[in-house]
Amino acid sequence: MGPQLHWVVLLGFLFSLVMTGAARAYALRRGLIDRPNLRSSHLVETPRGGGIAFVLVYLGALAWLMLAPADTGDHGDRLHLTLLSGGGLVVAIGFIDDHRNVTPWLRFVIHLIAAVIALILLEAPGIEIWPGLVAAGWWINIVAVVGLVWLLNLYNFMDGIDGIASLQGVTVLTGAVLILALNRTGLEATEPLLMLAACIAGFMLWNWPPAKIFMGDAGSGFIGYALGVFALHTASAYPISLWSWMILLGLFVVDASWTLGVRIVKGEKWYQPHAKHAYQHLARRRQSIYLDRGETLERSRSLAHRWVILQGLAVNLLWLLPLAWLAAVLPGYGLLLTLLAYLPLMVLVRAVGAGCD
């Protein structure tokens, strides 16, 4: 499939674009609408659950690859099977949750099973925490399971303004592809990442501020799970470390983790929806600036969302991506580089008041 990769990417984008339109029509027929409330970041009723469109396109492409005569190798087959089985479970529970509320415990159990499937099929690589000092053993698998469950949930937590989850997904995936390419990795390592980025990009055109449809749990949960699975897969078989992935995901990891920690310390029900993330605080502040400039309420909201996600894009490209590449080249210093990458982000979320009203 290598020489035809550009066609696969283009078709994935176009199919996702069309399927998202179909998902929007379905949501309108079924009454799957997010209505504004006190914690909402939107002002008008908006269809939800659109992420199922790019997920179905992507999983369909993976199923076709597994059935195609071309040999993807043992690593590729395991990756595809992990995304289809474990990812399918995440999508299924997310799709149900988009239609009716699912208890947090049932969702957690399904996510845990999906994470265990990933570790059975892929296994967790050793983590070099200092040059020549590698952390390995059974406990790494436990850390990886916890990390996968947290990643797919934090991605859902961070899907709170227009375009943020889709743009972050495209940015992290293409950033990882660039690192792999710079390290002269074979095309087979980057194909599944580029395919998912293209599928998300097709959805993102509908989700760009002002969003015509929201992603929903099925889409956000799958992106979080897929990114964790890609991290395990590529860190085991290719020249990119887990530290590189953690750095690329820095904006979401720091904001979600800090906000959760503050809410737990304050004795709040951490699993309940809220609007206390740093990016939500920034969006509200920016919206006030646009309102003071005479913009309408709806336009000021869209402009604020666009400003926040583009600032995040700049941080990803100018700060996190170079450090992630260094972590791939110098994996022994990955922990140090990750701490360096996270430090200014932690200062920012604290200054903004993440986790507070």
matplotlib code that plots the C-alpha trace (Angstrom):
import matplotlib.pyplot as plt

x = [0.0, 3.0, 3.1, -0.7, -0.6, -1.6, -4.7, -5.6, -5.1, -7.2, -10.0, -10.0, -10.4, -13.2, -15.1, -14.9, -16.1, -19.1, -19.8, -19.8, -22.5, -24.5, -23.8, -25.1, -28.3, -28.7, -28.2, -30.8, -33.3, -32.7, -32.6, -29.0, -28.5, -26.3, -28.4, -26.6, -26.5, -24.5, -21.3, -21.6, -19.0, -21.6, -24.6, -26.8, -28.2, -25.6, -25.8, -23.4, -21.8, -20.2, -16.9, -18.5, -18.1, -14.3, -14.0, -16.1, -14.1, -10.8, -11.8, -13.2, -9.9, -8.1, -10.4, -9.7, -6.0, -6.2, -8.1, -5.9, -3.3, -0.4, 1.8, 1.9, 4.1, 3.4, 3.7, 1.2, -1.3, -1.2, -1.7, -4.7, -6.2, -5.7, -7.4, -10.3, -10.9, -10.0, -10.8, -14.1, -15.1, -14.2, -16.3, -19.2, -19.5, -18.9, -21.7, -24.1, -23.1, -23.7, -27.3, -28.0, -26.1, -23.8, -22.7, -19.1, -18.3, -19.5, -17.6, -14.5, -14.7, -15.0, -12.0, -10.0, -10.8, -9.7, -6.5, -5.7, -6.3, -3.8, -1.2, -1.8, -1.4, 1.4, 3.1, 4.7, 8.3, 10.9, 11.3, 14.7, 14.6, 18.3, 21.1, 21.6, 18.9, 15.8, 12.7, 11.1, 9.1, 5.5, 4.8, 5.4, 2.4, 0.3, 1.5, 0.7, -2.9, -3.5, -2.0, -4.2, -7.4, -6.4, -5.5, -8.7, -10.7, -8.6, -9.2, -12.9, -12.5, -10.6, -13.2, -14.9, -14.7, -15.0, -12.2, -9.8, -9.9, -9.8, -7.0, -5.0, -5.4, -4.2, -1.3, -0.1, -0.4, 1.4, 4.0, 4.8, 4.9, 7.4, 9.6, 9.5, 10.3, 13.3, 14.6, 14.3, 11.6, 9.9, 6.6, 4.8, 5.2, 3.6, 0.7, -1.8, -1.0, -1.5, -4.7, -6.2, -5.0, -6.7, -10.0, -10.0, -9.3, -12.4, -14.5, -12.6, -14.0, -17.5, -16.1, -14.2, -15.5, -18.4, -18.9, -21.8, -21.5, -19.6, -17.4, -19.0, -17.6, -17.2, -14.8, -12.9, -12.4, -11.2, -8.6, -7.3, -7.1, -5.5, -2.8, -1.9, -1.8, 0.3, 2.7, 3.1, 3.4, 6.0, 8.1, 8.5, 9.4, 10.6, 13.0, 10.6, 10.2, 7.2, 8.6, 8.2, 4.5, 4.0, 5.6, 3.4, 0.4, 1.6, -1.2, -3.9, -2.1, -1.1, -4.5, -6.6, -4.3, -3.9, -7.6, -8.5, -6.0, -7.4, -11.0, -10.1, -8.3, -11.4, -13.6, -15.6, -17.1, -14.3, -16.3, -19.1, -19.0, -17.6, -16.0, -12.9, -10.1, -7.5, -8.5, -12.1, -11.0, -8.9, -11.8, -14.1, -11.5, -10.9, -14.6, -14.9, -12.2, -14.1, -17.4, -15.7, -14.6, -18.3, -18.6, -21.9, -22.1, -22.0, -19.2, -17.2, -17.5, -16.4, -13.5, -12.4, -12.5, -10.5, -7.9, -7.5, -7.0, -4.6, -2.5, -2.4, -1.3, 1.5, 2.6, 2.6, 4.7, 7.1, 7.7, 6.5, 7.4, 11.1, 11.4, 9.6, 12.1, 15.0, 13.4, 13.4, 17.0, 18.1, 15.7, 17.9, 17.1, 13.4, 12.2, 14.2, 12.9, 9.3, 9.7, 11.2, 8.2, 5.6, 7.0, 5.8, 2.5, 2.0, 2.8, 0.2, -2.7, -2.1, -2.0, -5.2, -7.0, -7.6, -9.8, -11.3, -14.6]
y = [0.0, 2.3, 4.0, 4.5, 6.0, 9.5, 8.1, 6.2, 9.4, 11.4, 8.9, 8.6, 12.4, 12.5, 9.6, 11.1, 14.4, 12.9, 10.5, 13.3, 15.1, 11.8, 11.6, 15.1, 14.3, 11.2, 13.2, 15.7, 13.0, 11.2, 14.3, 13.9, 17.5, 19.3, 22.1, 25.0, 25.1, 26.9, 24.9, 24.9, 26.5, 26.8, 29.1, 27.3, 23.8, 21.6, 17.9, 15.6, 12.2, 13.1, 11.4, 8.0, 9.0, 9.2, 6.2, 4.0, 5.1, 4.4, 1.0, 0.0, 0.9, -1.2, -4.2, -3.9, -3.9, -7.0, -8.8, -7.5, -9.9, -7.5, -8.5, -5.9, -8.0, -9.3, -5.8, -4.3, -7.2, -6.8, -3.1, -3.4, -6.2, -4.0, -1.0, -3.1, -5.1, -2.8, 0.3, -1.2, -1.7, 2.0, 3.1, 0.9, 2.2, 5.7, 5.4, 4.1, 7.0, 9.5, 8.2, 7.6, 8.1, 5.2, 4.7, 5.8, 2.3, 0.5, 2.8, 2.3, -1.5, -1.4, 1.0, -1.3, -4.3, -2.4, -1.4, -5.0, -6.1, -3.6, -4.8, -8.5, -7.9, -5.2, -5.4, -2.4, -1.5, -0.8, 2.9, 4.5, 6.9, 7.8, 6.8, 3.1, 2.9, 1.1, 0.5, -2.8, -5.7, -6.7, -3.4, -1.5, -3.3, -2.1, 1.5, 1.1, -0.1, 2.8, 5.2, 4.0, 4.3, 7.7, 8.9, 7.9, 9.5, 12.7, 13.1, 13.0, 15.5, 17.9, 17.9, 21.0, 23.7, 23.7, 22.0, 21.4, 17.6, 17.2, 19.7, 18.2, 14.7, 15.7, 17.7, 14.8, 12.2, 14.3, 15.3, 11.6, 10.9, 13.7, 12.4, 8.9, 10.3, 12.3, 9.1, 7.3, 5.0, 2.8, 3.8, 1.0, 2.8, 6.0, 4.7, 4.0, 7.3, 9.3, 7.5, 8.4, 12.0, 12.3, 10.8, 13.2, 16.1, 15.3, 15.5, 18.7, 20.7, 20.2, 20.7, 23.9, 27.0, 27.6, 23.8, 22.2, 19.0, 17.8, 14.8, 12.9, 10.1, 7.5, 9.8, 11.3, 8.0, 6.3, 9.0, 8.8, 5.0, 5.0, 7.5, 5.3, 2.2, 3.9, 5.0, 1.4, 0.0, 2.5, 2.7, -1.1, -1.4, 2.0, 4.8, 6.9, 6.8, 6.8, 10.1, 11.6, 10.7, 12.1, 15.4, 15.6, 15.1, 17.6, 20.2, 17.7, 15.7, 18.7, 20.5, 17.4, 16.1, 19.4, 20.1, 16.7, 16.9, 20.3, 19.0, 15.9, 18.0, 20.2, 17.2, 17.5, 14.7, 14.4, 12.4, 15.0, 17.4, 20.8, 23.8, 24.3, 23.3, 25.9, 26.0, 26.8, 29.6, 31.0, 30.8, 32.7, 35.4, 35.8, 35.9, 38.8, 40.7, 40.2, 41.3, 44.5, 45.1, 45.0, 41.5, 39.6, 36.9, 34.0, 35.4, 36.3, 32.7, 31.3, 33.7, 32.8, 29.1, 29.6, 31.7, 29.1, 26.1, 28.1, 29.1, 25.4, 24.6, 27.1, 25.6, 22.1, 23.1, 25.6, 24.0, 20.5, 19.0, 20.0, 18.5, 15.4, 14.9, 15.3, 12.7, 10.3, 11.0, 11.0, 8.6, 8.4, 12.0, 11.6, 12.0, 15.2, 16.6, 15.7, 17.6, 20.5, 20.4, 20.3, 22.9, 26.1, 24.3, 23.7, 27.3, 28.4, 26.2, 27.2, 30.9, 30.5, 28.9, 25.4, 23.4, 26.5, 28.4]
z = [0.0, 0.4, -3.1, -2.9, 0.6, -0.6, -2.2, 1.0, 3.0, 0.6, 0.5, 4.3, 4.5, 1.9, 3.3, 6.8, 5.5, 3.9, 6.8, 9.3, 7.3, 7.5, 11.2, 11.7, 9.8, 12.0, 15.2, 14.2, 13.4, 16.7, 18.7, 19.8, 20.7, 23.2, 24.7, 26.4, 30.2, 32.9, 32.3, 28.5, 26.2, 23.4, 23.0, 20.5, 20.3, 18.5, 17.3, 19.0, 18.4, 15.1, 16.0, 15.1, 11.4, 11.3, 13.6, 11.3, 8.3, 10.0, 11.5, 8.1, 6.5, 9.1, 8.6, 4.8, 5.4, 7.6, 4.8, 2.0, 0.6, 1.4, 4.3, 7.1, 9.3, 12.8, 14.3, 11.9, 12.4, 16.2, 15.9, 13.7, 15.8, 19.0, 17.4, 16.0, 19.2, 22.1, 20.2, 19.1, 22.7, 23.5, 20.5, 21.4, 25.0, 23.9, 21.2, 23.8, 26.1, 23.4, 23.2, 26.9, 30.0, 31.0, 34.6, 35.3, 36.6, 33.5, 31.3, 33.5, 33.3, 29.5, 29.3, 31.5, 29.4, 26.3, 27.9, 29.0, 25.4, 24.2, 26.7, 25.8, 22.1, 22.1, 25.5, 27.2, 26.2, 28.8, 29.7, 29.7, 32.6, 32.4, 30.0, 30.6, 33.2, 31.9, 33.9, 32.9, 34.4, 35.2, 36.9, 33.7, 32.2, 35.2, 34.6, 30.9, 31.6, 34.0, 31.5, 28.7, 30.7, 31.9, 28.4, 26.7, 29.6, 29.6, 25.9, 26.6, 29.4, 27.1, 24.3, 25.7, 23.0, 19.3, 17.4, 20.3, 20.4, 16.6, 16.0, 18.9, 17.4, 14.0, 15.5, 17.7, 15.0, 12.3, 14.9, 15.6, 11.9, 11.4, 14.2, 12.7, 9.3, 10.6, 12.2, 8.8, 9.8, 7.3, 5.8, 7.5, 10.9, 9.7, 7.5, 10.3, 12.0, 8.8, 8.0, 11.4, 11.1, 7.7, 9.0, 12.0, 9.6, 7.6, 10.8, 11.9, 9.0, 10.6, 14.1, 13.4, 15.3, 15.0, 15.2, 13.2, 15.2, 18.4, 18.6, 21.4, 23.6, 20.8, 18.9, 21.7, 23.6, 20.4, 19.7, 23.3, 23.1, 19.6, 20.6, 23.6, 21.4, 18.8, 21.6, 22.8, 19.3, 17.9, 21.1, 20.9, 17.3, 16.0, 17.0, 19.0, 22.8, 25.0, 26.3, 22.9, 22.9, 26.4, 25.3, 22.2, 24.4, 27.0, 26.6, 27.3, 29.9, 32.0, 31.8, 32.5, 35.2, 37.0, 36.9, 38.1, 41.0, 42.1, 42.0, 44.0, 46.7, 46.9, 47.5, 44.3, 42.3, 39.7, 37.2, 36.9, 33.9, 34.5, 32.8, 34.9, 32.6, 31.7, 28.1, 29.1, 31.4, 28.6, 26.1, 28.5, 29.1, 25.4, 24.7, 27.1, 25.1, 21.9, 23.5, 24.7, 21.1, 20.0, 18.6, 19.0, 21.7, 19.2, 17.1, 20.1, 21.4, 18.0, 17.8, 21.3, 20.6, 17.5, 19.3, 22.1, 19.8, 17.5, 20.5, 21.4, 17.9, 18.2, 21.6, 20.0, 17.0, 18.5, 22.0, 22.4, 19.0, 19.1, 22.6, 21.5, 18.7, 21.1, 23.4, 20.4, 19.6, 23.2, 25.0, 28.0, 28.7, 27.9, 31.5, 31.9, 28.6, 29.6, 32.8, 30.9, 28.5, 31.2, 33.6, 31.7, 31.0, 34.7, 35.5, 32.9, 34.1, 37.6, 36.7, 34.7, 37.6, 36.3, 38.6, 40.2, 39.5]

ax = plt.figure().add_subplot(projection="3d")
ax.plot(x, y, z, "-o")
ax.set_aspect("equal")
plt.show()
